[in-house]
Amino acid sequence: MRVVFMGTPEFAVPSLQLLAQRHEVVLAVTRPDAVRGRGKRLEPSPVKAAALELGVPVYETKRIHDEQVQRIREAKPDVVCVAAYGAILPDSLLEMAPLGSVNVHGSLLPRWRGAAPIQRAILAGDERAGVSIMRMAHDLDAGDYCRQASVEVGDKPCTQVMAELARLGGRELVAALDDIANGRAQWTTQDQSLVTYAQKVTKDEMKLDPADTAQANKLRVQASTDEAPARLQVAQRGMRAVLAVMAPQQKGLPEGDVLVSHGHVYLGCSEGAIELLRVKPDGKRLMDASAWAAGLHAKPGEPLHWGRV
């Protein structure tokens, strides 16, 4: 099967790799090189890097208009596969290939249509997060789906859940293409009464707040990414909370107080407390919270407080 693949971030890479093992990927469409991470240098998207390693031709573009549609049409795909490309796709592209266009979406549709489904699932406290293989449609993530699969969220950090779902999405995509090609695919129409939307997560909403519950703050830490980190300040010094768990044994810790005890760091919230396990103080390396606390040099009995950055 001739496949045009469209994707940009790390989430899309397993889908591309598995497709290349089973089919002829004639073109990988991705967004152009951009400044990524802290290096302040132009770097290729993860999909571009993977495609070049696989020997797949790469076409870079920020948007999809008539010119870009024609370039994709020239590749003569049997199917177009999309995984987190990062731009609106016109109907002329969705209807181009004989087998249509299918998308790997990171949620159990119709829950969490939109830009940040995995983070929203974690922030909402969903027990499971998943992927759906859906037909591309004119409206946002509104197409019928033919396959779904999920993983347990538990206390896994967002990066781990994303990685698990990326691999799962690739496997489900390959299986879906077999079903589509053989006429075995069974399509399910989304129940409009169950639709929820996953708006992009902002940096401001990820800030920890002692006036919120321990559960809400713990979920912020769990859902954090480099683009939207969970931040707070302790003793007027900013930091990123990288890993945290609930601390039921400290449920009586007053809101806004910090307790450092035997290498443990606890934060009092409006209801309950959380324990910081891994932190990244501003201007410093990632470290265990116990190591950070050892460097506080607080005077014995001196109260510590925390709050929003």
N, C-alpha and C positions, 0 to 999 in steps of 0.2 A: 504494500500500500504506500502511495506517495503522500507524505505528510508535510504540511507547513506548520511549524511550531512557533507560537508567539508567547513570550514570557520574559521576565526581567530578573526578579530576586532569587535568592537561594531556594525559596519554596518551590520554584518551578524546575529546578535542576534535575531532581530524580525523575520527573515525568519525561524530560528530554532524553535522559540517559536510557531509560527503559524503552522509549519509542525507538531510539536508534538501534537497540538490540533486536527489535522485532520487525521494524519497518524501514522504509527508505525515507529518511528525513531530508527533504530536498532544500529546505530553507529554514533558518532560525531568525525570526524577527524579534528584535529587542530594542530597548531604549538606549540612546547613545551613552558613551563613556561619561562619567560624572565624578565629582569630588565625593569620595566615600570615606567614612571613618575619620580618623584623626590625622591622616597623613597629608591632607590638603593637596593631594595630587589626583589628576584624572585617572580613574581606574575603570576597567570594563565591567559591565554588569556580570553577575554570576552566570547568567545564561550565555552570554557571549564567550566567557572564558571556557565554559563547558563545551560549547559548540565547536570552538576552535580546536579543542583537545580531541573531539570526536571527528574532526574533519568535515563538519557540516557548514555550508556557506552561511554567512551572517549578513543580515540587512538591518542597519540601525536607523531608527526614525522615532521622533518624539510624538508624532501624530499620524493618523491614518486618513488620508484624503484620496482623491481620484488617482493621483500619481502613485501613491503607495499601494493602492488596491491593484492597479495594473501590474506593478512589479510582482506582487504576490500571485496574480492570475497567470503570469508568464511561467511560474514554477509548475503549473498544471497539477495542483494537489487533488488527491481523492478526498481528503478531509483536512480541515484546519483545526488544530488543537491549541487551546489557550490555557495558560496558567499564570495568573497575576501579571499580565502584560503591563498594565498601568495607564491605559488610555481608552477612550470611548471608541468602539468599533462600529463602522457604518453598516447598514443593512446589506449594501452591495457586497461586502466582504463575507458576511454571515451566510449569504445565499450562494456563494461562488462555487463551492466544491460539491461534487455529486453526492457525497455522504454528509454534507453539511459542516457545521462548525460546533465543536463541543468544548466545554470549559471545565477545568478542575477548580471547583469553588471550595474554600476552606470552611464549610459549615454544613450542618444537617438542615438543608433547605426544607421548608421556607423560613426557618429561623436564621437570623443574621445574614440577610442580604447586605452587600455593600463592601466598603473598603477594608474594614478591620474585624473580620468575623471571629478570628481565634482570640484576639485580645478581648473582644466584647464578651465572648463566651466565658473567659476566665473571670473578668470583672463582675459578671453577673452571677458567678458561683455555679455555673453549669457543671453537672457531674461528668458529662461526656462532651467532647468536641469531635467534629467529624469532617468528612469531605463528601461532596456530591458531584457526580459527573452529569452535567446538564447540557441541553441544547442551548446554544446562544440565541437570545431573543432581543428584540428592540428595547424592551424595558430592562432596567437594571436587575440582573440575576433572577429574572422571572421565568426562564424557560423550564420545560419539563425535564425531569432527571430520570436516568435509567439505573444508576447504581449509587449506593451510599455505604459508608463504613465509618467507624468511630473508634476513639481511644478514650480511656479513662483519664480525666484531668488530675484528680487527686491534688497533691502538693507540687506537682511538676512545674518548673519555671516555664514561661512562655516560649523561650527558645527551644526547649525540649519538646513541648507539645507541637510546635511548628515543624520541627524536624521529623517527628513521628508521622504527622499528617502529610508532610511532603512525600515521604516514602509510600505511605498508604495511597495517596492520591495518584502517584505514578502507576502503582499496581492496578488500581481500579480503572484508570484511563485505558491501559493496555487491554484489560479484560473487556471494557465497554466497546472498544473498537472492534474486537473479535465478534461481539454480539451484534453490533451495528452492521458489519460487513456480511454476516450470515443471516440477517433478518430476525435475530432472536431477541433483540433489545426490547424490553418492556418499559414504556415511558409512563411516568407518574406526573400528573398535573399538580402544581403546588396549590395547597389550600390557602386561599387569600386571607382567611380569618386568622391564620397562624403566623402571618408574615411579621417579622421584626427587622429593624435596620441597624447595621453596624457602622455608625459614623466613624470617621477617622479619629483616633485617640490623640488628644492634645497634651502638650507638656503640662499645662496648668492643672488639668484634672487628675494628673498622676502624682501631684504633690501630696505627701502624707500630711495628715491634719489630726492633732490630738483631740479635736472636737468631734471627730468621726469615730465609729466603732473600731475595735481591734480587727474584726473580720474585714471591714472595708479597707483598712490600711494594709492588712496582709495580702488581700487580693490585688491591690495596686502594685505591691512589690512583685507578686507572682506574675502579673501581666506586663511588667515593664520590659522595655527594649532600649537599645541604644538611641533610637529616634525619640522615644518618649519614656525617659527613665523615671523611677520613683525617687523623689528627692525630699529631703528634710534638712533641718538644722538642729544641731545640738550645741549648747553653750555658744550660740551665735556663729557657729561654723558650719558651712554647708557640706553636704555629702549626698551620695547616692546609696540607697538601700538596694542591695543586689539579691539578697536571700533573707527571708524571714519566716517565722512560724508563729502560730498562736501560742500563748503562754498562759494557760488556764490557772497555773499555780500562782500567778501574780495578778489575779483578777481584781484585787483590791488596790493596786497601784494607782495613785491619783492621776487624773488626766493631766498630761503635759510633763509628768515627772519621768526622770531616767534613773533606773536602778542598775548599778554595776555590782554584781555579786559572784565571786568565785569564777571569774572569767566569762560570765554571762551578761548580756546587755539587754535590759527590758525597757520598753516604752509604754507608759500609761496612756490609755485612750479613754474616750467617754464611756465605753463599755468594754471592760477587759484590757488585756495587754498583749503585746507581741514581743518576741525575742528576735533581735537582729543577729544574723549568723555571718553574713558577708557584706562588707561595705566598701565604698570607694570615696574617701574624703577628697574634697576639691583639691586638685593639684598633686594628689598622691596616687599611689598604686592601689590596685584591688587587694584587700586583705581581710582576714578573719576579724569579726567584730571584737573578739577578745584582745587581739593584738592592737587594734585601734584604741580600745578602752585603756590598755596599759600605758599608752602614750598621752593620756589626758592630763596627767599630773594634777589631778584635782586634790584639794586639801581634804583630810579626813573629816567626814560629816558635812562637807560642802554640798549643798543641793545642786543637782543638775536638772536642766529643763530642756525640752525639745519643742519644736513647732514647725510651721510651714516656712519654706525658704522665702 
